[in-house]
Amino acid sequence: MEKYLVEHCSPTLASLKTANLFSYSYSSLEEVDAYVSFWNQCMAEKGVNLCVLRIRGNTALIYVYRKELLKKDMERPGVKCFLKSLGYDSIDVDCVVSRLKERLKNSQDFPHEIGLFLGYPLGDVVGFVENSGRNCICAGCWKVYCNESEAMRTFQKFKKCTAIYRRLWSQGRRSVLQLTVAA
């Protein structure tokens, strides 16, 4: 699982981004539960949480997030109203993560509000939903509908962070725990 954390979650580990997702193929549910539990214990003091958002077949969708950053993201202007329109009764972090899990489990469609849970700007999430993923002005970590220059700078920052983390980890110079910035 360390490789997945480095490959897919470096900006979150570096505290540059609220959260990341990755799909993890497993041989048993016990294996997934053990990995998630282990990494939650290791990263708790650094302010990083892991949870399984969804299980499909033998693949788990793992959500790696910084609770404090997610709390701030949920308090951004317009977010509460947008989420309320989708059946979220609260912007409390535990409540929204629980509701997101429920929506992933019970919906045929992927809940695109997940962008808010990954730290994407509300305007880009709304733009994606309203345009059914088309007509974006640029794309990188997400499809951009509002502030292209800001998004491009952010994409570059995330790309550079991931490259540095990959290099340090693959050379054995740092463990995932050493690479994870404290809250």
N, C-alpha and C positions, 0 to 999 in steps of 0.2 A: 504494500500500500504506500510505502514511502515514495516510490517512483511516481505514483499517481499524484500524490500531494505536491511534489516538486513540479511535475509537468503541467498540472492543471490549476494549482492553487498558489503559486509563488506570490502574486500580488496581494493575496489575502494574508499569507504568512508574513509578508513584509509590512503589513498594515497600510498598504496603499489602496486597497479595495475592500469593500464590505464583505464580499463572499464570492465563492466559485462553486461550480458543480462538476462532477465527473461520474461516468458510468463505470461500475466495478463488477466484473464477472467473477462469480464465486462458485465454490463447489458445495457449500452448505450455508444455511442461514446462520448457524452457530458461528461459522467462520466470520461472516460479516459483523454479527453482533460483537464478537470478541475483538475484532479490529477496531470497530467504532468505539467500543468501551475503552480499549487500551489507549487510543489516541486522544479520547476525551480526558482521560486521567493525565496523560502527559502534557496536554496543551491547556488545561484549565487555568493554570497560573499565568499563562500568556494571553488569556482572553479569547482563545479560539475554541469553537465548538464544532462538532461533527454530528450529523444525523442522517439517517436513511429517510429520504423523502418518498421513495417508491421502490417497490420490488416488482419486476416483470421477468418471468422466466427465471433464468439464473443470473440476472443482472440487477444490481442495486444502484439507484441514483443517490449519490452521496452529496450532501450539502455541507460545505465547510464555510463557517461564517464567524464574524466578530460581532458578538451580541451588542456591544456598545455602539458600534458603527451602524448596525441595523436599526437600533433604537433611534438614532439621529436621522437616518434615512426615512423612517416611518413618520417622523415629525416634520418633514419638509412640507412646505405649502402645497396643498392640493392632493397630497398622497392619501390622507384619511378619507376624503370625499370619493376619490377614485376607487379605493379599496372597498368602501362602504357600498358602492354601486355593484360590487361583485360578491357581496354577502359577507364581508369581513366586518364583524361587530365591534372590533377593538383594534387599536394599533399597538397593543402590548406585544412585545416580541414573541413570547411563548404562544400567545393566542394566534398571531398571524402565521407563525410557522406551522402550528397545528392545523389551521384552516387551509394553508397551502397544501399540506400533506393530504388532507381530505379532498381537496379539489383535484389533485393529481390522481388520487385513487378512484374517484367517482366520475371523472370526466373523460369523454372520448377525445376531446381536444386538449391540447397542451395549454395550460393557463398562462397566457402571455404576461400577466402581471408579475410573473417570476422575475422579470427584469428589475423590478423595484427591489427585490430580495437580493439582487446581485450588485446593487449600487448604481444602476443605470438611471439617467435623468428621466423624470416623469414625462417630459415632453417627447422623448424618444420612445418610451413605452406606449404612450397614447398614440403617437404617430404610427407606430408599428401596428397597433390594434386597428386604428381607423383606416389604414391603407392595406390591411391584410398582408403586411410584410413587403409591399411593393413601394416604389417611388421614393426610396430613401435618397438622401443627398450623398451619403458615403457609407461604407460598412467596414467594420474591423471586429472588435470584440462584440459589438452589437450593431444593429442598423441605426443610423443617425438620421434624425428628421429635424433637428433644431440647430445646435451649435457645432458646426463642422470643425472649426479650428480647435476648439477646446477638446472635442472628442479625439481628434488626430493626435494632439499632445498626450492625452491620456493613454491612447493605444500604444504610442511609442514608449511611454514610461512603463507600461505593463510588459511590453515585449522585451525591453532592456532588463527589467527585473527578472523575468523568467529565464533569460539567457544567462544572467549572472548566477542565479540559483542553480540552474542545471549544471553549469560548469563547476561550481564549488562542490555540489553534491556528488557529481560523477567522478570528480578527482579525489573524493574521499576527504576533502578538507573541512567539510561541515556536515553534520547530521541534520535531519529535518528539524529536530528540536533546537539545534543551535541556529538554524536559519530563521526560526520563528521569532519575530520581534514581540517583546512583552507589551501588554496593553498600557 
